[in-house]
Amino acid sequence: MNKSKIIGHAGVYFDLSKVKCFKLSPFTGTSKDNTLIIEFLIRTEFLFHPAVEEWGKEVYNDTVEIEFPDYETAKQYTKEWAEIWQDYLVNGQ
């Protein structure tokens, strides 16, 4: 696994080591078709519930949605993020 690397592009900052994928919204022909969706790797946390005095396991599948002015702009930024991520995966930097 690559080292953590926080990077910013298009006004968004996050750790590339936590990314699962980048994709465009599947809602074509609606107001959501200009949205880039960033999915992060599933993370698990263990939380203590004081009411029952037990530990519980919580699983999170985080996403971030970024809306752009139009589909072409969203498509371009999706491509750019995918290239940045691919370079990070290949070069580890």
Steps between C-alpha positions, in 0.01 A plus 500: 500500500625846414575765760244762585506798267261788538453692179271775379347549157185685389462639852480156664764351734526140620737208557562308176581182697137484612341520150306207360388662172393813312186497289242723343149493634287235326200737492509610136254755373441641849654779704739241652681407176766764570613337825834332571474231766809399698463169685737422784614163631275344761610578852408331827488662841425351839286718724409466864127529572473621861126428527557126459869503601606310189727556206343506155645480153402773252581472129516815287498532121571872454443694177538859394292657223626807317266684265638683198330754271450245220563139397811576292671677791414210734632254243828694465558520878417131538765422238755727670439348845526149355837589343631650826385191690647259242835679517490474880422125482778430250769725646399490866544875527 
